[in-house]
Amino acid sequence: MTSDGPKSGKKRREIRAKLAKELAGGEDESGNKRRPKRGREDKSADVDEPLIKKAASTASVEAADNKPKTSDSYLSKTRFDQFPLSPLSLKGIQDAGFKTMTVVQEATLPIILKGKDVLAKAKTGTGKTVAFLLPSIEAVIKSPPVSRDNRHPPIIVLVVCPTRELACQAAAEANILLKYHSSIGVEVVIGGTKLPAEQRRMQKHPCQILVATPGRLIDHIDNTSGFATRLKGVKVLVLDEADHLLDMGFRRDIERIIAAVPKQRQTFLFSATVPEEVRQICHIALKQDHEFVNCVQEGSGETHQKVSQMYMIATLDRHFSLIYALLKKHIADNVGYKVIIFCTTAMVTRLVADLLGQLSLNVREIHSRKPQSYRTRVSDEFRKSKSIILVTSDVSARGVDYPDVSLVVQMGLPSDREQYIHRLGRTGRKGKEGEGVLLLAPWEEYFLSSVKDLPIAKAPLPPIDHEAVKKVQKALSQVEMTHKEAAYQAWLGYYKSQKKIARDTTRLVELANEFSRSMGLDTPPAIPINVIGKMGLKNVPGLRVAPGFDKRKGKKNYRSR
Ligand SMILES: Nc1ncnc2c1ncn2[C@@H]1O[C@H](COP(=O)(O)OP(=O)(O)OP(=O)(O)O)[C@@H](O)[C@H]1O
């Protein structure tokens, strides 16, 4: 089936989880709070298009025949030792249980080793992390040794990831490849930890490879003495989940980071999705003669054939019962099931997790409002467990490598097509099978036009018996009121950011109140006036205004609607 024997794969995952845990411990805020805004075009986008490189042999061969893909179609036949890689890296690879390269590794390595910049697109779970780490390690090996008394030893490789989870995971994967490279160090800097603690750690363990989230990296550039000097040694810059990092939410940070590293460097951009607008702005990071390595065959879409994709359309009042019915069926059909449910916001995530917990399902939750140490612990538990459900926000959407996820459910509108693909990519990793279900309300159906090239089919609604409905209603009545109130407000905030829906604010509030009723609240929760103002929903009928302080009038405001 897969290239690595079950034993070695399991061992590797354990090491990786352990390292990720060590690296991420003890912090308490979101690494993913910046919501990318879309649509603003970079004016200087009209640079020459780079040479469009087709993916290497294996990918092309697959497109040519129509045979069903084998479970390890993400693997090529090329061995790692066919490339001029350090014997110590090859030993690490062997210990990791990797026998042959994945298609993206095979396609990018020769180009990178020639010294070129690369923009690489390859499906989720196909080994992109190793693809950029291996040649990065080579760059460190080739760099001149640094004297021991150098107070600011250069950082040779800088890897930037959009979330803390991803940064820790990439650093953990680097540590696996560095097993025999005792003189090469990797450190991770991420939001949520105390800056001085990170500064001390970096001073104690001067590393050549640094993995970071953008905001924290900039904190260090601004506040850590000698850090900017260390970045002047960067020879390789990697933007993991490049499209997300180059999106408007992160763009400014990335521009600052690029300005902080030398112009003379190699840059790699990797992602499972590279929308056209990102292709057009990638020149801010890449040299003009970079190569675009596309391992996604034309017409095959960015998703895996072995993952069946379905969507269901139902009015909001049926969503909770439907999810329950769907889960019951999946659990009955799949021994050792592993399910991820994506929700639109952190507070809706908490609500759904509460509800499923009340329904006695084995459920965990991860979102930005949970402390980082908790997120790391739960993530680790979910990675190792079977017969478990993880309810999560988009902090788990990209890159997180959980083995054997049998079903991914997306409740409500994904923020965009790319996010749909990345979330779905949590299942079907390494050529395995999986299922994806997108649950939408009728007024969210328009989203389907953005994924019409993907093999996503309409599924019949599972039957819901009266007993199940009653059970769900009872469970909902046991969910804490404050959690429902917060979910209502967050729901409204999320859909207010969805242009198509927010255009008609009266309708938006009607829908929010429908969501409120679906939680069992016939009277929608009141919202503080300042929050209503911030959301741009002042005077919209149907909203209830909570007593709050009206700054303008300088007195308490008890208006309610
Ligand atoms: N050559 C290989 N052979 C077998 N397994 C591999 C190989 N290279 C990487 N892997 C493993 O494949 C899994 C998926 O890799 P990785 O997380 O890098 O995927 P990805 O392409 O970055 O996915 P995403 O787009 O979701 O971030 C990991 O468990 C990794 O250790």
The ligand as an SDF file (V2000), in Angstrom:
LIG
                    3D

 31 33  0  0  0  0  0  0  0  0999 V2000
    8.8400    9.7840    0.2990 N   0  0  0  0  0  0  0  0  0  0  0  0
    7.9260    9.5380    1.2240 C   0  0  0  0  0  0  0  0  0  0  0  0
    7.4510    8.2910    1.4050 N   0  0  0  0  0  0  0  0  0  0  0  0
    6.5010    8.0390    2.3220 C   0  0  0  0  0  0  0  0  0  0  0  0
    5.9380    8.9680    3.1300 N   0  0  0  0  0  0  0  0  0  0  0  0
    6.3650   10.2330    2.9860 C   0  0  0  0  0  0  0  0  0  0  0  0
    7.3770   10.5880    2.0500 C   0  0  0  0  0  0  0  0  0  0  0  0
    7.5830   11.9180    2.1510 N   0  0  0  0  0  0  0  0  0  0  0  0
    6.7620   12.3830    3.1040 C   0  0  0  0  0  0  0  0  0  0  0  0
    6.0250   11.3770    3.6110 N   0  0  0  0  0  0  0  0  0  0  0  0
    4.9830   11.4530    4.6690 C   0  0  0  0  0  0  0  0  0  0  0  0
    3.7550   11.8120    4.0230 O   0  0  0  0  0  0  0  0  0  0  0  0
    2.8980   12.4980    4.9440 C   0  0  0  0  0  0  0  0  0  0  0  0
    2.3350   13.7430    4.2990 C   0  0  0  0  0  0  0  0  0  0  0  0
    3.3670   14.6630    4.0830 O   0  0  0  0  0  0  0  0  0  0  0  0
    3.1740   16.2330    4.2710 P   0  0  0  0  0  0  0  0  0  0  0  0
    2.4970   16.5180    5.5560 O   0  0  0  0  0  0  0  0  0  0  0  0
    4.4740   16.8700    3.9870 O   0  0  0  0  0  0  0  0  0  0  0  0
    2.1580   16.4930    3.0760 O   0  0  0  0  0  0  0  0  0  0  0  0
    1.7860   17.8500    2.3660 P   0  0  0  0  0  0  0  0  0  0  0  0
    1.8770   17.5700    0.9160 O   0  0  0  0  0  0  0  0  0  0  0  0
    2.6130   18.9660    2.9090 O   0  0  0  0  0  0  0  0  0  0  0  0
    0.2690   18.0150    2.7720 O   0  0  0  0  0  0  0  0  0  0  0  0
   -0.6000   19.3760    2.9910 P   0  0  0  0  0  0  0  0  0  0  0  0
   -0.8440   19.9650    1.6390 O   0  0  0  0  0  0  0  0  0  0  0  0
   -1.8300   18.9020    3.6270 O   0  0  0  0  0  0  0  0  0  0  0  0
    0.2360   20.2860    3.8330 O   0  0  0  0  0  0  0  0  0  0  0  0
    3.7450   12.7790    6.1620 C   0  0  0  0  0  0  0  0  0  0  0  0
    3.3620   11.8540    7.1620 O   0  0  0  0  0  0  0  0  0  0  0  0
    5.1720   12.5520    5.7010 C   0  0  0  0  0  0  0  0  0  0  0  0
    6.0200   12.1360    6.7510 O   0  0  0  0  0  0  0  0  0  0  0  0
  1  2  1  0
  2  3  1  0
  2  7  2  0
  3  4  2  0
  4  5  1  0
  5  6  2  0
  6  7  1  0
  6 10  1  0
  7  8  1  0
  8  9  2  0
  9 10  1  0
 10 11  1  0
 11 12  1  0
 11 30  1  0
 12 13  1  0
 13 14  1  0
 13 28  1  0
 14 15  1  0
 15 16  1  0
 16 17  2  0
 16 18  1  0
 16 19  1  0
 19 20  1  0
 20 21  2  0
 20 22  1  0
 20 23  1  0
 23 24  1  0
 24 25  2  0
 24 26  1  0
 24 27  1  0
 28 29  1  0
 28 30  1  0
 30 31  1  0
M  END
$$$$
